[in-house]
Amino acid sequence: MDLLKAIIVGIVQGLTEFLPVSSSGHIIIAQEVLGLDYGDEDNLLFAVMLHGATALSTLVVFRKDIYNIFKGLLAFRKNDSLSFTISILVSMVPAVIVGLFFIDTLEQLFSNLLIVGCSLLATSLLLLFASKKRSHGKAINPVRAFVIGIGQMLAAVFPGLSRSGTTISTALLMGTDKDKAARFSFLMVLPLIIGATIKKIFETSSINQSEIIEQANTMTIPALSLGFLAAFLAGLCACSWMIKLIRNAKLYYFSIYCALVGTAVITYALTS
């Protein structure tokens, strides 16, 4: 992978991980446009770097929230931090089950542009409905967290269905406050991103020496570094920007974007 492609894919990953437009869908589109195979072994090291970059950007943006959560947990008594942590853990259950037992089935979907296009249209409708929903200031309890987790699971199953768009919209449709919905959506995925990164590190360590040498030839240190930096900086911007957009209820614009891209992808898939 050359330097320009590494930067482009890094920016796509960093931006779309947090904006409600589907990172998986846009990575597939980027693969098609740039002629890449993001999931093959030659790019496994690159995938590790990009996941690590988005995890790091989340840690930076929400460093105060994460610090307060751990501070509350170390108090060893029932408080908001404990309730929030329990809700985060509950929200992870559906995605973890799918990831552990249905990963082979999921991989077959991540090469189908038609599914990506249809899922982007579904994201568009979900964002449209959520943008018109008035907040009732409801807190995210374990029951609501599980429902939001189901939305995250569906986003993992269908490439093109935005994870952040689905989870934020689900929270808003249940009457959750905008700030709480955005905060929960971004923090709930952090353990999954870190877990996926660790998993890929183990996968990388299982590659034999000749394959590692081959990857070193195809993925240079500058390409890895620039991809990581691009994903990290794009992630910082997207995460911060998305929080402000949620507060100002600007999901409608992303709904239009997803509808346009989804329609274009479906047209391309049916005519190519």
Secondary structure, 3 states (H helix, E strand, C coil): CCHHHHHHHHHHHHHHHHCCCCHHHHHHHHHHHHCCCCCCHHHHHHHHHHHHHHHHHHHHHCHHHHHHHHHHHCCCCCCHHHHHHHHHHHHHHHHHHHHHHCHHHHHHHCCCHHHHHHHHHHHHHHHHHHHCCCCCCECCCHHHHHHHHHHHHHHHHCCCCCHHHHHHHHHHHCCECHHHHHHHHHHHHHHHHHHHHHHHHHHHHCCCHHHHHHHHHHCCHHHHHHHHHHHHHHHHHHHHHHHHHHHCCCHHHHHHHHHHHHHHHHHHHHHC
